[in-house]
């Protein structure tokens, strides 16, 4: 057997390392030769674990967020961190990096981006910021305080991490359509969580997008991940108790008002209303 990774080799928002042991217990119950489709591949950890325990199965990893490119550039990222590390170490561990040192770091980042056209912003952010506060561009990083959180050693290269996987990069709906009619197919469904930060993903998710994901679940085997914060399970349970409700806003008109809280935060107020004098629906 190839090496088993129980966590992703590079930082990633929402990787399932805390679920790894439980996931293994479930995945081992499927027969050899089962086709597994990881619709929201993320860090590839679920696909990697699945392939490890089902070496003869087809495992499709949807690398929509470009994690494979980050893996391929670990040596470059390690070199970049080796240039940043002595500058950040002028300050105590976990303390702000300020003044000329801060500007030195940004000069290094800007130079690398010009020369190579690639920066692993998630890994760099985790080395210079706190609490998974990832920024995806240098201008965005410049708005933040930098800290001396750089690892004392580089990240291990892992050429075998994605070995044996069929890798694609496409919308999950397209991938689902390709494999939905495969007998016995198992879908691994780990979408960005509702009500959590999705700033590092390559798409903007509305509530409808989260709900659309549920359409892939009926009539298929699946392993689905969500959180209590998203309330998706609670919502589905409520819908199950009220199957005849339909859309109560279907006959409404809509008005919106954009409000500002402060210089960088705002929200949209929405008013839904029926036409005066219209007959109310008799649907129960």
HUKAJO-V192140 format. One record per residue. N is the residue number from 0. RES is the residue in one small letter. OMEGA is omega as a letter, one per 40 degrees, with the letter a starting at -180 (none if undefined). Layout:
n/res/omega
N/RES/OMEGA
N/RES/OMEGA
//
This chain:
n/res/omega
0/x/i
1/x/i
2/x/i
3/x/i
4/x/i
5/x/i
6/x/i
7/x/a
8/x/i
9/x/a
10/x/i
11/x/i
12/x/i
13/x/i
14/x/a
15/x/a
16/x/i
17/x/i
18/x/a
19/x/a
20/x/i
21/x/i
22/x/i
23/x/i
24/x/a
25/x/a
26/x/a
27/x/a
28/x/i
29/x/a
30/x/i
31/x/i
32/x/i
33/x/i
34/x/i
35/x/a
36/x/a
37/x/a
38/x/a
39/x/a
40/x/i
41/x/a
42/x/a
43/x/a
44/x/a
45/x/i
46/x/i
47/x/a
48/x/a
49/x/i
50/x/i
51/x/a
52/x/i
53/x/a
54/x/a
55/x/a
56/x/i
57/x/i
58/x/a
59/x/a
60/x/i
61/x/a
62/x/a
63/x/a
64/x/i
65/x/i
66/x/a
67/x/i
68/x/i
69/x/i
70/x/a
71/x/a
72/x/a
73/x/a
74/x/i
75/x/i
76/x/i
77/x/i
78/x/i
79/x/i
80/x/i
81/x/i
82/x/a
83/x/a
84/x/a
85/x/i
86/x/i
87/x/a
88/x/i
89/x/a
90/x/i
91/x/i
92/x/i
93/x/i
94/x/a
95/x/i
96/x/a
97/x/i
98/x/a
99/x/a
100/x/i
101/x/a
102/x/i
103/x/a
104/x/a
105/x/i
106/x/i
107/x/a
108/x/a
109/x/i
110/x/i
111/x/a
112/x/i
113/x/a
114/x/a
115/x/a
116/x/a
117/x/i
118/x/i
119/x/a
120/x/a
121/x/i
122/x/i
123/x/i
124/x/a
125/x/i
126/x/a
127/x/a
128/x/a
129/x/i
130/x/i
131/x/i
132/x/a
133/x/i
134/x/a
135/x/i
136/x/i
137/x/i
138/x/i
139/x/i
140/x/a
141/x/i
142/x/a
143/x/i
144/x/i
145/x/a
146/x/i
147/x/i
148/x/a
149/x/i
150/x/i
151/x/i
152/x/a
153/x/i
154/x/i
155/x/i
156/x/a
157/x/a
158/x/a
159/x/a
160/x/a
161/x/a
162/x/i
163/x/a
164/x/i
165/x/a
166/x/i
167/x/i
168/x/a
169/x/i
170/x/a
171/x/i
172/x/i
173/x/a
174/x/i
175/x/a
176/x/a
177/x/a
178/x/a
179/x/a
180/x/i
181/x/a
182/x/i
183/x/a
184/x/i
185/x/i
186/x/i
187/x/a
188/x/a
189/x/a
190/x/i
191/x/a
192/x/i
193/x/i
194/x/i
195/x/a
196/x/i
197/x/a
198/x/a
199/x/i
200/x/a
201/x/i
202/x/i
203/x/a
204/x/i
205/x/i
206/x/a
207/x/i
208/x/i
209/x/a
210/x/i
211/x/a
212/x/a
213/x/a
214/x/i
215/x/a
216/x/a
217/x/i
218/x/i
219/x/i
220/x/a
221/x/i
222/x/a
223/x/i
224/x/i
225/x/i
226/x/i
227/x/a
228/x/a
229/x/i
230/x/a
231/x/a
232/x/i
233/x/i
234/x/a
235/x/i
236/x/i
237/x/i
238/x/i
239/x/i
240/x/a
241/x/a
242/x/a
243/x/a
244/x/a
245/x/i
246/x/a
247/x/a
248/x/a
249/x/a
250/x/a
251/x/i
252/x/a
253/x/i
254/x/a
255/x/i
256/x/i
257/x/a
258/x/a
259/x/i
260/x/i
261/x/a
262/x/a
263/x/a
264/x/i
265/x/i
266/x/i
267/x/i
268/x/a
269/x/i
270/x/i
271/x/a
272/x/i
273/x/i
274/x/i
275/x/i
276/x/i
277/x/a
278/x/i
279/x/i
280/x/i
281/x/a
282/x/i
283/x/none
//
